[in-house]
Amino acid sequence: MTVETPAAESSKQAFSLQNILGDDHEHLEHPEVQNGQENALAVGWDEEETSRPVAEGFCVECEDQPAEVLCETCEDQFCEVCFSAQHRKGSRKRHTVKPLVSVDKKAQNANGSSNAGTSTMEVDEDEEDDEEEWQGIAPPPKLSVAESTAISLRAQPSIGSKVGDWFVERSKYIPVRLSLTERKYLRLLEAALSVSEYTDKIDTLGFSMSKPKRIVHQIREICAILSGLVLSADYKQGQELFTDRDFAANEEFYQQIFELGRRHKIMNPDKMRTTYGKLIYLLQDSQSPQIQDMLGLKLIKPIKTVHSVLESHSALELLREDIVTVATMEIYSDGRSRRDIQKDIKNKERAIETLASRYERNGLSQESIRQCLYSIGDNHNFLRVNRDPCEKMIDYLKQYFHATKALDSKTSLTIRSGKGGARLSHDHSKQYSYVLQSLTLWREILHDMFHLWYLAESDLLSENVPYRLRDTGQGLNRVQACPKTSRMMHTILNNAQRSVGHWIGSSVIHMGDHNVPNTLMFIDKYTQIYRILLPICHTLSRIQGLTDKPALASYLDDEFGSADNAIREILADFFRHAFDGSGADNFFDAGSCIDGRLTSAWNWCSSIEKKRYYPVFLLTGFVGFDGGW
């Protein structure tokens, strides 16, 4: 039986459950409207805020970068990256652009101002199909001093050459290698995270307890586990830290522990594959003001980088020393005599000791300097393992295939939509360029991966960029905007487009949507590139060695004609079907977008066992794209 309250009886316009479910909807209004807030914005739970006017002097597209050029046709101001993205093709290519020269940059841009007039392209105005048409890139304009310096910093100085500011800029995003004591704490952190069910209990629906309370409970549980592990590992230190003290009193300790995990993961992307996600989501939740008030502590501190360590002790000049190239070089053993290797080792050790003794000072020990130099060497190793396979595949592409024509059907890279699972249709020359630009883009991304990772964590752990839990088709995921990482990716894409001179396919970068929900997913995607390319390069480099055994040489001759033909067949199939737009869950995803290229490559890897050349992979020691090689 329904009992009406006096308030409901006196006013049929009350905003109550009874009136909502009743028949009289004409006079029903929200309390905020009744209180005179007729102009209040009606923002839904899944809607974004109404756009605000762009601040004067900033780009109208990204809204967070200073405007650098004025499109006189659009009558809008853009930064260079956004202008290039919005005026790549079609009639917009013919728009007149004028640089916005500030007072302090006039001297730098004086030589380049004559080239900032109308930029036209010989592109058909009806060209709208991103996946099928060539997209010309305007020739790069003369660069300012600052831009020229930025580009010159991309080239790693050779041994014995002048280093300038290359190491200074690079070191801003190079984490410091963990010490022995820090590695002990890292093991405790990994142990605590491995038994935690944080994401299972937070990123779900239907719990009786509110989400903020669940978050606080889980964070305190992990901190308690860490405290217990530290106490059991070192009773004396555990007593000093935790006796008669609460979580807030040990804020600095927890910040240090969690920073160790983040730093270790950046330097070793293949580590913490199941625990890093829990760690970063835990820290992401802890950034909420409501959670911080309930916890009474902050868990995040900046990553300890080579630059921050040296800068805090006024020792950045160390990175401008010319012998720093010797002190941080990576020593290879392939095809070299033991004598040459030992000579390089002694030169490197001598350079390290020279720099350590020269810049030692109060608070900066020689061991700390060695750790910084070793960390830069670790970065060189990362580039060799992750970036260099892209260079090798580009070399293979240029060595075995002609840029504009195929000599025969075996060397043709032509693909047709619907044939062999392909989603795209390219002739040989277009597919050659498509593969080349994709590998070039991957190389550029991996070259700046530490910088991208730094920005990705900045986006993930931002207090001002909340996430939304959404079903993306692959379960519940945290969908979050990625302004800093997206900006950097567009800059890298713009550099890659200029380096290849033209662009084929879509240049859409999925980030913060159902394809790539957040920057954690983005980082995870692009740190897998070496898992695809490195085993392939390893196999190709060992095929010629198989001919040393008569039985294997006979197999290669009977099956492929020669070892060289086997290499060509593997490359042709990879360049065709690892870049054919396949691999998406539905027709509308994948394709030729920036992330779809990597999806196609993984799809090719998943079918490697069905290829007729798969035995050749096994003969060279291949065990999988997620194993050792």
Residue, then its C-alpha position, 0 to 999 in steps of 0.5 A: m500500500t502506498v502512503e503519500t507524505p504531506a509534502a507529496e500531497s501539497s505539491k504534485q511537482a515534487f521531484s520524487l520517485q512516486n511522481i517520476l513513475g506517475d502520469d503527470h510529467e508536464h509539471l515535473e522538474h528537477p530541483e536545480v531547475q526549480n531553484g532557479q538554475e535553468n541554465a545549468l548544464a545537462v551533462g550526462w554520466d557518460e558525457e564530456e564537459t562542454s567545450r570552453p573557449v580556447a585561451e588566446g595564443f593557443c592552438v584551436e585544435c589541441e588547446d594546450q600548445p602555443a599557436e605557431v601558425l595562422c591559417e588565413t583560409c580557416e582563420d584559425q591559429f594552430c601549433e605546427v603538429c596540429f596544422s600538419a595533421q589538419h591540412r594534410k590532403g585535399s583542398r585544405k592542402r591549398h590553404t594559405v599559412k602564415p607563421l606567428v613570429s613572436v618578438d623573441k623568435k624573430a631573429q631565429n626565424a628571419n632566415g626562414s620567413s620567406n618560406a612560410g607563404t602559401s603551401t600548395m600540393e599536387v593532390d586531387e581535391d576528390e582524394e578522400d579515401d585514407e586507405e587507398e590514396w597517397q597522401g603527399i607531405a609538404p616539403p619541410p620548411k626551413l627550421s628555426v635554431a631551436e627546431s634544428t637543435a631538437i632534430s640534431l639531438r635525435a642522432q646519437p653521438s659517435i664515440g670520440s665525437k662532440v656530444g653537445d647536449w645530446f646526453v643532457e636531454r636524453s638523460k631526463y627520461i632515463p631512469v637510474r639503475l636499481s642498486l642491490t638494496e633497492r632490488k631487495y625491496l623490489r622483490l618484496l613489492e613484486a611479492a605483495l602485488s602478485v598475491s593482491e587481487y586489486t583490479d579484480k575487486i576494484d574494476t568490477l560491478g556489483f559490490s555492496m561496498s562503495k568504490p572509494k572504500r574498496i580502494v582504500h581497503q585494498i591499498r591499506e592491505i597491500c601496504a600492510i603486506l609490504s610492512g609485514l614482508v619488510l619486517s620479516a626480511d629485516y626485523k631491526q629495520g622493520q621495527e624502526l619503520f612500523t613500531d607505533r606508527d601508522f601508514a601516514a607516518n611511513e609515507e616516504f617509505y611507501q613512495q620509495i617502494f612504489e617508485l622502485g617498481r615503476r623505475h624497474k619496469i621502464m628499464n625492463p619492459d619484459k619484467m613485471r608483466t602481470t604486476y605492473g598493471k596492478l601497481i599503476y592502477l593502484l597509484q592511479d586510484s590513489q591520486s583521487p583527492q577523496i582517496q587521499d583524504m581517506l588514506g592520509l598519504k600520497l603514494i607517488k613521487p617523481i621517477k629518479t632519473v639520471h638527469s635529476v640525480l646529477e642536476s641536484h648535485s650540479a654535475l650536469e657538465l659530466l654529460r657534456e664530456d666527450i669521453v661520456t660516449v666511451a663510458t656508456m658505449e655498448i660492447y659487442s662480441d659478434g665477429r670480433s677478436r677477444r683482444d679487441i673486446q678486452k681493449d674496449i672493456k678497459n677503455k670503458e672502465r677507464a673512462i668511467e673511473t675518470l668521470a667518477s673521480r672528476y665529478e665526485r663531491n659531497g652527496l654524490s659518491q663515485e658509486s652514484i656516478r657509476q650507476c648513472l653511467y651504467s643507466i645510460g648504457d642500459n638505454h643504449n642496450f634497450l635501443r639495440v634490442n628494440r629499435d635496431p630490428c626495425e632498422k634491419m627489417i628496413d634494410y631487408l626491404k630495400q635489399y630484396f624488393h624494388a621500390t616501384k616494380a616487382l621482378d616476378s610474382k615471388t617478389s611482388l608485395t601486391i595485396r587485395s582486399g578479401k584475399g588471404g585475409a587482407r583488409l587493404s588493396h595495394d599494388h606493389s609500389k604502394q605496399y612497399s611504401y606502406v611497409l617502409q613508413s610503418l617500420t619507420l614510424w615504429r623505429e621513431i616510437l621506440h627511439d623515444m620510448f622512455h620519453l613516451w613512457y614518462l608522459a604515459e605515466s604522467d597521463l595515467l597518474s594525473e589528478n586532473v584527468p579522471y578515467r571511466l570504467r567502460d566495456t570496450g568489447q574486451g571486458l571492463n577497461r579504464v578509458q582515460a584521455c591521454p593529452k601529453t602522450s597523444r601530443m608526443m605521438h602526433t609529433i613523432l608521426n609528423n616527423a615520420q611523415r616528413s622523413v618518408g615524404h608521403w603517407i599512405g593510409s590513415s594517420v589516426i592515432h587511437m588513444g583514450d577510446h575502445n581500441v586503446p583505452n589508456t596509455l598503459m595499453f598504448i605502452d604495452k602495445y608498442t613494447q611488443i614490437y621487438r617480440i615480433l621483429l627480433p625472432i624474425c631477424h634472428t631466423l633470417s640471419r641464421i638461414q645461410g648457416l643451415t647450408d653448412k649441413p648437407a641435409l639441410a642444404s638439400y632441404l632448402d634447395d628442394e623446397f625453396g630453390s636456395a637459402d636466399n629464396a627462402i629468405r625472400e619468401i619469408l620476407a615477402d609473406f611478412f611484408r604482405h600479410a603483416f601489413d594488410g589491415s587484418g586482425a581486428d574483431n570487426f570490420f570497422d577496427a584495425g585497417s591502416c590506422i597507426d595502431g591497426r598496423l601493429t594489430s596486423a603484425w600480431n595477426w600474422c604472428s598468430s598464424i606462423e605455424k600454418k606457413r610452409y616455411y615454418p620448419v625453417f623457423l624451427l631449424t634456426g631455434f625459433v620457439g615463439f614470439d613470446g619466448g627466448w630466441 
